[in-house]
Amino acid sequence: MISAKYISRFKELETPFYFYDLDLLKETIHAALQESEKHGYIIHYALKANNNDAVLKTIMELGLGADCVSGNEVIKCINMGFPAGKIAFAGVGKTDKEIVAGLENNIFSFNCESIQEIEVINSLAGQMEKTAPIAIRINPDVDPKTHKFISTGSKDSKFGINHWDFEEVGEKIKSLPNIKLTGIHFHIGSQITDISVFEQLSLKINLIQEWFERHGFTLGHINVGGGLGIDYTNPEKNPVPDFKSYFEAFHKNLKLKKGEQLHFELGRSLVGQCGFFITRALYLKKGVETEFLIVDGGMNDLIRPMLYQARHKYVSLTSTLPEKKYTIAGPVCESTDVFARNIDLAESKRGDLVAVHSAGAYCQVMASTYNMRPLIKAYDSDSIF
């Protein structure tokens, strides 16, 4: 729940904007660390979820590593103070420039997704007289039971390497002088709420790492990615994910070899609930079956509902009237610029503020300037006053 002191301040600010509750962020990270450290696990924060400076600073100061998917993310992490030895660099299409940036900064690992990528990294590392630490991203073909747009671990995914390529990959790595295989990497999808999925992943990993051991590879780490979901329906009731069950699923099912470390790349589960999108009612308009509440925030500011059919909780911050049905729509010149249809919201008038909960992940980072609308501001609980 957003504190009354913040709502009072929100009324003075130009809308729309993002707001981050850094206290909730810290509470969430502490909960994740409390459970992960029981088992000696290492967490990298997935930067693609949210790269807001205040959010990143908080995460860095609490000691997490970083999971990056672009060269600019790698450079941002270095500039923010993340140790290079805690930065993993994933992504199916790394450019030469991005690979060089990783090599120059001596990052922890390149998570590689194709044989040709491994060859390119070897070539660039050789030119720089370096040895590149790599982890092979593998498709375990585990159904994540989530939206098809955010499923990434199937055999038909563009991501990762499939098991039938193992022989060729193994031979290639042994032939390349500037490559060192340090681990294997998995990420099967996002917004996964069924813990049994992670149990299945663990069992698949047990079989896969046996192959590498039989073929003479000693792995320093297993990276299982992230994917743990959050409660978009009842964010106020469940602001912190069930990290205990999540980490225990791996502890009970994944058999680490001697000397191996287990790494995670959590994004949404760490930052999703600490973010809010604040927008203001502009107009009310009668529809056939519902009343439209036209707000000043649009799909260029928050595209998840339009892109993924994502559902958020919408709360009026300034109306205490009984609820009625609204379709909340934005000002962008697209029919798809609708946040939610036929939802219950306190009866609203022009100027009322509406908060979109659970907007800390994949919201601000996906904003655009479509319709020449400006990128909006973000405030946080440490600096809003």
N, C-alpha and C positions, 0 to 999 in steps of 0.2 A: 504493500500500500504506500502511495506517495504521501509524504508528510504535508500537513497543512502549511508549514512554513515555506515549502517549495512551491505549492500551488499559488500562494500569495505572490511569490516572485515571478512565477510563470505568467501571471496576468499582465505584468509590465513588459514582457519580452515580445519581440516580433516572432510570429509563428510562420511556418512550422519550424521545429527544431528537435534535436535529440537531447536526451538527458540521461546521464549515467550516475547511478547510485554506487559510489566507490566503496561504501561500507558493505553493501551486499556483495560486491565483487570480492572484497577481501574475505568475507565470511565464506563464500563459495570456494575460493582457492584454499583457504585453511582446511575446509572440510575434505577437499580432494587430497591435499598433502597428508592430512592425518591418516587417511585410509591407504594411500599409496605407499607411504613410508613404512607402514607395518610390514610390507613385503619387499622393501628395498627397490621399488619401482621408480622410474624417472619420467617426469612429465615435460613434454615440449608443448608450448601453447601454439595452436594453429592460427597464424596471423591473418589468414584470409577471412576469418570470422569477424574480426574487428581490429582495425589498426589505429584507432583513436589514440592520440599521444598520452592522455591521462590514463587511459585503460592500460596501454602498453607499459607505461612507467610503473604502475602499480604491480603488474604481473612480473616485470623484470626485478623489481625490488624484493618481491617475495621468493625469488630464486628459481623461477621456472626457466626452462630453455625455450627455444623457438622452433616451430615448423614453418618453413617458408615455401612458397610455390612460385616465386619470381625473383629475379635478381634484385629488383627494387626492394622487395621485402627483406632480402638478406642484408642489403646495405642499410635499410632503415633500422634493423635490429642492431647491427654493429654500431650505428650512430646513437642509438638509444642506450647502449651500454650492455646489451646481452653478450655474454662471452661467446666467442666464435666456436669454442669447443662444445657449445650446447645448441648449435644451430644445425638442423637438418634441412636439406633442400630437395623437395620433391617436385614433380611436374612432368607431364608427358612430352612437353615441347620446349625444353631448355635451349635457349640460343647460345651461340659461342660466347657472346658478351657476358651473359649471365653465368655461364660455367666459369669463365675467367674470374668473375667477381668472387665466386665461391672459393676458387683456388687461391686467389690473392689473399683472402681473409682466413684461410686454413680452417674452414668449417668442419663440423663433426662428420657429416656424411652427405653424399649425393645419393638420393634414393632413385635408382635408375629403372626405367620402364621399357627399354628396348635394347636389343643387341647393338644396333647402330649408335645409340646414345652412349653406350659404354665405350665403343670404339672412338667416338669423337672426344669424350672426356680423356681417354688415354692419350690421344694425339695432342690435345691442348696441354695436358699435364706434362707431357714429354717436352714440349716447347718451352715450358716454364721450369723444367728440371725439378718437377714435383711428383709425388705419388698421391693419387687421389683416392681417398677412402670412399668406398661405395657400398650401398645396400641394394639388393635386388628386390624391387617391388613385384610381388607375386599375386596372381589372381587365384584365390582358394576356391572359387565357385561356391560361395556360401550366400544363400538368400538372406539379405538383411531385413526383409519384411518392412520396407519403408517405401516412400514414393519412388517411382521408376527414374525420375529425373535426378535423384540423389543416391542412386545405387551404383556402386563403382567396382564391385569385386566379382562380377560374373565373368564367365569365359568369353563372352562377346563384348566386354567392355573395352573402350579405347585405352584404359589404364592397365599398367602392369604387364607381367610376362606369365604365360600359361605353362603348365607342367610339361607339355610335350616339347617345349623349347629348352628344358633344363640341360640336356646333354650338350647342346650347341653352346648355351651360355657358359656352362662349366668349362668347356674346352677353350672358349674364347678368353675367359678371364685368366686362365692359366698361361695363355700365350701373350698377354699384354703386360709389358714391363712397368707401366706407370699407373697400374690399377691395383688396389688392395681391397679384397672383399672383406668387409667387417661385419656384415649383418644381412638379415632379410627383413623385408618390410611388407606390411599388409594394411589396407584400408578398404573396407567393404561397403561403406555407405555412411549416411548421416541421419540424424534424428531417429536412432534405433532405440526403441523402448522395451523390446523383448530381450531380456537378459540371456535367454537360451541361445540367441544368435551368437553371442560372444563365447558361450560354452562350445558351440559347434566350431567356431573359428579356432579355438584353442586346440581342439582335437585334430583339425586339419593341419595346424602348424606342427604338431607333434610328428605327424607323418612326413611333412615336407622337410623339416630340419634333419630327419634321419637320412634323407637322400643326400644332403650336403655333407653330412658326417661320413657316409659311406664313400663319398667321392673325394675325400681328403681335405675338405674345407673346415676350418675352425671358425665358428661364428662368435664374435664378441658381443653382439646384441641382437635381440629380436624386437622389431618395432611393429606393434599391432595397430597403429593408427589411432583413430578416435571413434566418433560415431554415436556416443551416448546422447540420448535425447533429453529434452526438457519438457515440462508440463505447460503447454500453451493454453490449455483449457482452464486450469486452476493455478495460475502463477503465484497468487498471493498465499494460497494454501501450501504450495510446494515450491518455494523459491530456490531450494538447493536440491540438486539431483541426488539420487541414491548411489553415491560413490562406493559405499560399503559393498553392496551387492555386485556392482560393476567390477571392482578390483578382485573380489573374491571369486568371481567366475573364472578369471584367469589363474588365480592362485591355486584353485582346486583342480583345474583341468589342463593347464599348460605346463609341460614338464621341461624346465630349463636344464640345459647341460651345465657342467661345471665351468665357471668363469663367465657365463652369459648374463647379461643384464636385460631386463624387460623395459622397453620404452613405450610411451604413449604420446599421442598427438591430439590433445583435447582442445576443442574450440568452443562450439556452441554451449556445451555443458558448463563451461567456466564463465562465459560472458553473456549468455542469452537473456537471463532474467534481470540483469542489472541495468538494461537499457530500456528507455521509453521514448516513443515518438509522440510529440505533443503537437496537435493541430487545432485549428479554430474553425468554428462553424461560420460559413459565409451566407448561405441561403437555405431555405427550406422549400421543397418543391413536391407537389402532390403527384404520385405515380398512380398506376392502375391498381396495384395490389399493396403498395407500400408507399411511404413518404421518403423522399430523398433528402438526406442531410448532406449538402455540398460543403466540403471543408477545403481549407487552403493548402493542405498537403496532398501530394499526388503520387502517381506511380513512379515518377522520376526520383522522388524522395525515398519511397519505401515500396519496392517492387515485389516482395515475397508473395503477397496474396495473389497477385496477377500472374507471376511466373510459376509458382509451385502450387497454386490453389491453397496456400497456407492460411491457417486460421489463427487469429490472435484474439485476445480479450480486449474489448473496447469499453472504456469507462468514462463517464462524464465527470470532470473535475469541478464543475461550477454549477451544476443543476442538482437539486434535491427533489425534483418532482417525480411522480410515478413514471414507470417505464412505458414506452410504446415502441412499436416496430419502426425501424429505420433501415434504409439501404444507404450506407455511407459511401459517398463517391467523391472523387477529386476533380480538379479543374483541368486536367490534361485533356487534350483533344484526341481521345481514344475511347472507344466503347468499353474497353477492358479496364479503364481506370476506375475500378470499383473495389473498395477494400472489403466490404462485407454486405451481404444481402439479408434483409428481413431479420435483423438481430434486435434484441431488447436493449434499449438505452434510455436513460432518464430523458424525459421530454425536454427538448433543447430549443434554444432561440439563437438568433444571430449573435455571435461574439462568445458563445460558450466554448470552453476548452474540452477537448476529448483526448484522453491518453490511450495510446496503443501499447499494451504490455508486451513483454518478452521481445523487445526490439533491439537487444544488444548484439545479436549475431546475424550476419548476412543482411543487414539493413542499410546502415550508413555507408558501408563499404561498396554497396552496389548502386549507389545513387548516381544519377546522370544529370545532364543539363538539357534534356529533351524539352522541346518547346521554348528553348532559351530561358528556362527557369534556372535560377542560380542554385548552386550547391548551398545547402542550409547549414546553419551553425550547430555546434554541439556544446553543451554545458555539462558540468559534472558537479557533484555534491561538495567538492572541495573549493570550487572557484565561482559558483553561481552568484554569490552575494557581493 
